Amino acid sequence: MTRRGVVLLEVLMAVAVLVGALSIAQFAFFGGGRAYMRARARLDTIASCRAALARAQADVRRAAGRVEVTDDGAVLKLTVLDRSGPGGLPSAGADGRFRETPLTYRFDAAARRLLRREGTGAEETVGRDLPDVVFSQRVLDIGAVKCPVVTLRVTAVLDGRPFGIEASAVPRLIAGWAANPAWVFTTTGSPYEFKVDQ
C-alpha cells in the first residue's frame, strides 16, 4: 500500500470517528432537551392544578352563607362577605350587617376550564386544560351544629396518565358560627344554608 492510501484511510477513519462523536453529542443534546420539555410540561400542569386548588380553598374559607354543590359536582356556589370596603375590608349595609355576595365556581368540561365568578362580574379562568374537576361536600358536626366541608378534586394528565390532586376546606365564618352561634349574627346577615344534590 502506498503512502497516499494510508493517509486516505487515516482521514476516512478520523471523519468516521468525528461523525460518530457528533451523532452522540446531538442525540444527548436533543434527548436532554426533550426530557427537559416533558419535565417542564409536567411541572406546569401540576402548578396549574395547585393554583386552582389554592384559589378555591381560599374562597371556601371565606364563605359566610350558602354552601352548595350542584350539577353532579361541576358547580360550587358560595356566599362570601363583600370586600368592597376600604382596603379590601368587608363593607357594611345601612343596618350595620356586613354585605354578602355570591361566588360561583363552574367546571366547563367542553373547554376543560375551571371558571370563577364573584358577584355579577365576568367569569375568570382559574385553571386550564383540566380533564376533570369535581366538587363534593360532607357535613362535619361541631357541637350540635352541622358545618360543611368542601372538597375539590382536580384531575389532569401527565405523560398520558391521569393523576389527581385533592384539597378540602371548611368555611371559617361558618365554623366560627357553629362554635359560637351568636357570633354569626354580628358578622353576617343570615345563618348559612347547606345544600347538596340528592
NUDONU-300647 format. One record per residue: residue in one letter; z, x negated, y negated of N, C-alpha, C in turn. Coordinates in steps of 0.2 Angstrom, whole numbers, padded with zeros to 4 digits. Layout:
   r     n_Z     n_X     n_Y    ca_Z    ca_X    ca_Y     c_Z     c_X     c_Y
   A       Z       X       Y       Z       X       Y       Z       X       Y
...
***
This chain:
   r     n_Z     n_X     n_Y    ca_Z    ca_X    ca_Y     c_Z     c_X     c_Y
   M    0000   -0004    0006    0000    0000    0000    0000   -0004   -0006
   T   -0004   -0002   -0011   -0004   -0007   -0017    0001   -0005   -0022
   R    0002   -0009   -0027    0007   -0008   -0032    0006   -0002   -0035
   R    0000    0000   -0037   -0001    0006   -0040    0001    0012   -0036
   G    0000    0012   -0030    0003    0018   -0025    0010    0018   -0025
   V    0014    0013   -0025    0021    0013   -0026    0023    0016   -0032
   V    0021    0014   -0038    0023    0016   -0044    0021    0024   -0045
   L    0016    0026   -0042    0014    0033   -0042    0019    0037   -0038
   L    0021    0034   -0032    0026    0038   -0028    0032    0038   -0031
   E    0034    0033   -0035    0041    0032   -0038    0041    0038   -0044
   V    0035    0038   -0048    0035    0043   -0053    0036    0050   -0050
   L    0032    0051   -0045    0032    0058   -0042    0039    0060   -0039
   M    0043    0055   -0036    0050    0056   -0034    0054    0057   -0040
   A    0053    0054   -0046    0058    0055   -0051    0056    0061   -0055
   V    0050    0064   -0055    0049    0070   -0058    0052    0076   -0053
   A    0051    0075   -0046    0054    0080   -0042    0062    0080   -0043
   V    0065    0075   -0043    0072    0075   -0045    0074    0078   -0051
   L    0070    0076   -0056    0071    0079   -0063    0070    0087   -0063
   V    0065    0089   -0060    0064    0096   -0059    0069    0100   -0055
   G    0072    0097   -0050    0077    0099   -0046    0084    0100   -0050
   A    0085    0095   -0054    0091    0095   -0058    0091    0100   -0064
   L    0085    0101   -0067    0084    0106   -0072    0084    0113   -0069
   S    0082    0114   -0063    0082    0120   -0060    0089    0122   -0059
   I    0093    0117   -0056    0100    0119   -0055    0104    0120   -0062
   A    0103    0116   -0067    0106    0117   -0073    0104    0124   -0076
   Q    0097    0126   -0075    0095    0133   -0078    0099    0138   -0074
   F    0099    0138   -0068    0102    0143   -0063    0110    0143   -0065
   A    0113    0138   -0066    0120    0138   -0068    0121    0141   -0075
   F    0117    0139   -0080    0117    0142   -0087    0116    0149   -0087
   F    0110    0152   -0084    0109    0159   -0084    0114    0163   -0080
   G    0116    0160   -0074    0120    0163   -0070    0127    0164   -0073
   G    0129    0159   -0077    0135    0160   -0081    0135    0165   -0086
   G    0129    0165   -0089    0128    0170   -0095    0128    0177   -0092
   R    0125    0178   -0086    0125    0185   -0083    0133    0187   -0082
   A    0136    0182   -0079    0143    0183   -0077    0147    0185   -0083
   Y    0146    0181   -0089    0150    0182   -0095    0148    0189   -0098
   M    0142    0191   -0097    0140    0198   -0100    0143    0204   -0096
   R    0143    0203   -0089    0146    0208   -0085    0154    0208   -0086
   A    0157    0202   -0087    0164    0202   -0089    0165    0205   -0096
   R    0161    0204   -0100    0162    0207   -0107    0161    0214   -0107
   A    0156    0217   -0103    0155    0224   -0102    0161    0227   -0099
   R    0164    0224   -0094    0170    0227   -0091    0176    0227   -0096
   L    0177    0222   -0100    0182    0222   -0105    0181    0227   -0110
   D    0175    0228   -0112    0173    0233   -0117    0174    0240   -0115
   T    0173    0241   -0109    0174    0248   -0106    0181    0249   -0105
   I    0185    0244   -0103    0192    0245   -0102    0196    0246   -0109
   A    0193    0242   -0114    0196    0243   -0121    0194    0250   -0124
   S    0188    0253   -0122    0187    0259   -0125    0191    0265   -0122
   C    0192    0264   -0115    0197    0269   -0112    0204    0268   -0114
   R    0206    0262   -0115    0213    0262   -0118    0214    0264   -0125
   A    0209    0263   -0129    0209    0266   -0136    0209    0273   -0136
   A    0205    0276   -0132    0205    0284   -0131    0212    0286   -0129
   L    0215    0283   -0124    0221    0285   -0122    0227    0284   -0127
   A    0227    0278   -0131    0232    0277   -0136    0231    0282   -0141
   R    0225    0284   -0143    0224    0289   -0149    0227    0296   -0146
   A    0225    0298   -0140    0228    0304   -0138    0235    0304   -0137
   Q    0238    0299   -0134    0245    0299   -0133    0249    0299   -0140
   A    0246    0296   -0145    0250    0296   -0152    0250    0303   -0154
   D    0244    0307   -0153    0243    0314   -0156    0248    0318   -0152
   V    0248    0317   -0145    0253    0322   -0142    0260    0321   -0144
   R    0262    0314   -0145    0269    0313   -0148    0270    0316   -0154
   R    0265    0318   -0158    0266    0321   -0165    0266    0329   -0164
   A    0265    0331   -0158    0264    0339   -0158    0271    0342   -0160
   A    0270    0347   -0164    0276    0351   -0166    0276    0358   -0164
   G    0270    0360   -0162    0270    0368   -0160    0266    0368   -0153
   R    0261    0372   -0153    0257    0374   -0147    0255    0368   -0143
   V    0255    0368   -0137    0253    0363   -0132    0249    0367   -0127
   E    0242    0366   -0127    0239    0370   -0122    0233    0366   -0119
   V    0232    0366   -0112    0226    0363   -0109    0222    0369   -0106
   T    0216    0369   -0108    0211    0374   -0106    0205    0371   -0103
   D    0200    0375   -0101    0193    0373   -0098    0194    0368   -0093
   D    0198    0370   -0088    0199    0365   -0082    0201    0358   -0084
   G    0205    0357   -0089    0207    0351   -0091    0202    0347   -0096
   A    0197    0350   -0098    0192    0347   -0103    0195    0348   -0110
   V    0199    0352   -0112    0201    0353   -0119    0209    0353   -0119
   L    0211    0350   -0124    0218    0349   -0126    0219    0352   -0133
   K    0223    0357   -0134    0225    0360   -0140    0232    0359   -0142
   L    0233    0356   -0148    0240    0354   -0151    0241    0357   -0157
   T    0247    0358   -0160    0248    0360   -0167    0253    0354   -0169
   V    0250    0350   -0174    0254    0345   -0177    0256    0346   -0184
   L    0261    0342   -0187    0263    0343   -0194    0257    0340   -0198
   D    0256    0344   -0203    0250    0342   -0208    0253    0336   -0212
   R    0249    0331   -0212    0251    0325   -0215    0248    0324   -0222
   S    0247    0329   -0226    0243    0328   -0232    0248    0327   -0238
   G    0254    0326   -0237    0259    0324   -0242    0258    0317   -0245
   P    0262    0315   -0250    0261    0308   -0252    0262    0303   -0247
   G    0258    0298   -0247    0259    0293   -0242    0258    0295   -0235
   G    0255    0300   -0234    0254    0302   -0227    0260    0306   -0224
   L    0264    0308   -0228    0270    0311   -0225    0269    0319   -0224
   P    0272    0322   -0220    0271    0329   -0219    0272    0333   -0226
   S    0268    0338   -0227    0268    0342   -0233    0272    0349   -0231
   A    0276    0351   -0236    0280    0357   -0235    0276    0363   -0239
   G    0277    0369   -0236    0274    0375   -0240    0279    0378   -0245
   A    0278    0383   -0248    0282    0386   -0253    0289    0388   -0250
   D    0289    0390   -0243    0295    0392   -0240    0299    0386   -0238
   G    0297    0380   -0239    0301    0374   -0238    0300    0372   -0231
   R    0296    0375   -0227    0295    0373   -0220    0288    0368   -0220
   F    0288    0364   -0216    0283    0359   -0215    0277    0363   -0213
   R    0271    0362   -0216    0265    0365   -0213    0262    0362   -0207
   E    0259    0366   -0203    0256    0364   -0197    0249    0364   -0197
   T    0245    0360   -0193    0238    0360   -0192    0236    0360   -0185
   P    0230    0363   -0183    0228    0362   -0176    0225    0356   -0175
   L    0225    0353   -0169    0222    0347   -0167    0219    0348   -0160
   T    0213    0347   -0159    0209    0348   -0153    0206    0342   -0150
   Y    0207    0340   -0144    0203    0335   -0140    0198    0339   -0135
   R    0192    0337   -0135    0187    0340   -0131    0183    0335   -0127
   F    0182    0335   -0121    0178    0331   -0117    0171    0334   -0116
   D    0166    0331   -0119    0159    0333   -0119    0156    0330   -0113
   A    0155    0333   -0107    0153    0330   -0101    0146    0328   -0101
   A    0142    0332   -0105    0134    0331   -0105    0133    0324   -0109
   A    0137    0323   -0115    0136    0317   -0119    0141    0311   -0117
   R    0146    0313   -0112    0150    0308   -0109    0155    0305   -0115
   R    0157    0310   -0119    0161    0308   -0125    0167    0312   -0126
   L    0173    0309   -0128    0179    0312   -0129    0179    0313   -0137
   L    0180    0319   -0139    0179    0321   -0146    0186    0324   -0148
   R    0188    0322   -0155    0194    0324   -0158    0193    0328   -0164
   R    0196    0333   -0166    0196    0337   -0172    0203    0339   -0174
   E    0204    0337   -0181    0210    0339   -0184    0209    0344   -0189
   G    0213    0349   -0189    0212    0355   -0194    0205    0357   -0194
   T    0202    0358   -0200    0195    0361   -0200    0190    0355   -0201
   G    0192    0349   -0200    0187    0343   -0201    0182    0343   -0196
   A    0178    0338   -0197    0172    0337   -0192    0175    0333   -0185
   E    0172    0334   -0180    0174    0331   -0174    0172    0324   -0174
   E    0176    0319   -0172    0175    0312   -0172    0175    0310   -0165
   T    0171    0305   -0163    0171    0302   -0156    0177    0297   -0155
   V    0181    0298   -0150    0186    0294   -0149    0185    0289   -0143
   G    0180    0292   -0138    0178    0287   -0133    0171    0289   -0131
   R    0167    0284   -0129    0160    0285   -0127    0159    0282   -0120
   D    0153    0285   -0117    0151    0283   -0110    0157    0283   -0105
   L    0160    0289   -0105    0166    0290   -0101    0163    0296   -0095
   P    0163    0294   -0089    0161    0299   -0084    0165    0305   -0084
   D    0172    0304   -0085    0176    0310   -0084    0183    0309   -0088
   V    0185    0314   -0091    0191    0314   -0095    0195    0321   -0093
   V    0201    0320   -0090    0204    0326   -0088    0211    0326   -0091
   F    0213    0332   -0095    0220    0333   -0097    0223    0337   -0092
   S    0230    0336   -0091    0234    0340   -0087    0241    0340   -0090
   Q    0245    0345   -0088    0252    0346   -0091    0256    0348   -0086
   R    0262    0346   -0086    0268    0349   -0082    0274    0350   -0086
   V    0279    0353   -0084    0285    0355   -0088    0290    0351   -0086
   L    0294    0348   -0091    0300    0344   -0090    0306    0348   -0092
   D    0311    0349   -0088    0317    0353   -0090    0321    0349   -0094
   I    0323    0350   -0100    0328    0347   -0104    0333    0352   -0106
   G    0339    0351   -0102    0344    0356   -0103    0341    0363   -0100
   A    0341    0368   -0103    0338    0375   -0101    0332    0376   -0104
   V    0329    0371   -0108    0323    0372   -0111    0317    0368   -0108
   K    0311    0371   -0108    0305    0368   -0104    0301    0364   -0110
   C    0300    0358   -0108    0296    0353   -0113    0290    0351   -0109
   P    0284    0352   -0113    0278    0350   -0109    0277    0342   -0109
   V    0274    0340   -0104    0272    0333   -0103    0265    0333   -0102
   V    0261    0330   -0106    0254    0330   -0106    0251    0323   -0103
   T    0247    0324   -0098    0244    0318   -0095    0236    0318   -0096
   L    0234    0312   -0098    0227    0311   -0099    0224    0306   -0094
   R    0219    0307   -0091    0216    0303   -0086    0209    0302   -0088
   V    0207    0295   -0089    0201    0293   -0091    0197    0289   -0086
   T    0191    0292   -0084    0188    0288   -0078    0182    0285   -0081
   A    0180    0279   -0079    0174    0275   -0081    0171    0272   -0075
   V    0166    0268   -0076    0163    0265   -0071    0162    0257   -0072
   L    0165    0253   -0068    0164    0246   -0068    0160    0243   -0062
   D    0155    0240   -0063    0151    0237   -0058    0149    0242   -0052
   G    0147    0248   -0055    0145    0253   -0050    0151    0257   -0047
   R    0157    0255   -0048    0163    0259   -0045    0167    0262   -0050
   P    0169    0268   -0049    0173    0272   -0054    0180    0269   -0054
   F    0184    0269   -0059    0191    0267   -0060    0194    0272   -0065
   G    0200    0273   -0065    0204    0277   -0069    0210    0274   -0072
   I    0211    0276   -0079    0217    0274   -0082    0220    0281   -0084
   E    0227    0281   -0083    0231    0287   -0085    0237    0285   -0089
   A    0238    0290   -0094    0244    0290   -0098    0247    0296   -0099
   S    0254    0297   -0100    0257    0303   -0101    0261    0302   -0108
   A    0262    0308   -0111    0266    0308   -0117    0270    0315   -0117
   V    0276    0314   -0121    0280    0320   -0122    0280    0321   -0130
   P    0279    0327   -0132    0279    0328   -0139    0286    0327   -0142
   R    0287    0322   -0147    0294    0320   -0149    0297    0326   -0152
   L    0294    0330   -0157    0297    0335   -0160    0299    0341   -0155
   I    0295    0342   -0150    0297    0347   -0145    0303    0345   -0141
   A    0303    0338   -0139    0308    0336   -0135    0315    0336   -0139
   G    0314    0334   -0146    0320    0334   -0150    0323    0342   -0151
   W    0318    0346   -0151    0320    0353   -0152    0323    0356   -0145
   A    0321    0353   -0139    0324    0355   -0133    0331    0352   -0133
   A    0332    0346   -0135    0339    0343   -0135    0343    0347   -0140
   N    0340    0349   -0146    0344    0352   -0151    0340    0358   -0154
   P    0341    0364   -0151    0336    0369   -0153    0336    0371   -0161
   A    0342    0370   -0164    0342    0372   -0171    0338    0367   -0176
   W    0337    0361   -0173    0333    0356   -0177    0326    0358   -0179
   V    0323    0361   -0174    0316    0363   -0175    0315    0368   -0181
   F    0319    0372   -0182    0318    0377   -0187    0319    0374   -0194
   T    0322    0368   -0194    0322    0365   -0201    0316    0360   -0202
   T    0312    0359   -0197    0306    0354   -0197    0300    0358   -0196
   T    0299    0363   -0192    0293    0366   -0191    0293    0374   -0192
   G    0288    0377   -0193    0288    0384   -0194    0290    0388   -0188
   S    0288    0386   -0182    0290    0390   -0177    0291    0386   -0171
   P    0295    0389   -0166    0296    0385   -0160    0289    0384   -0156
   Y    0289    0380   -0152    0282    0378   -0148    0281    0383   -0143
   E    0274    0384   -0142    0272    0388   -0136    0269    0383   -0131
   F    0270    0385   -0125    0267    0381   -0119    0263    0385   -0115
   K    0256    0383   -0115    0252    0387   -0111    0248    0383   -0106
   V    0246    0385   -0100    0242    0382   -0096    0237    0387   -0092
   D    0231    0385   -0091    0227    0389   -0087    0229    0390   -0080
   Q    0229    0396   -0078    0232    0398   -0071    0226    0398   -0066
***
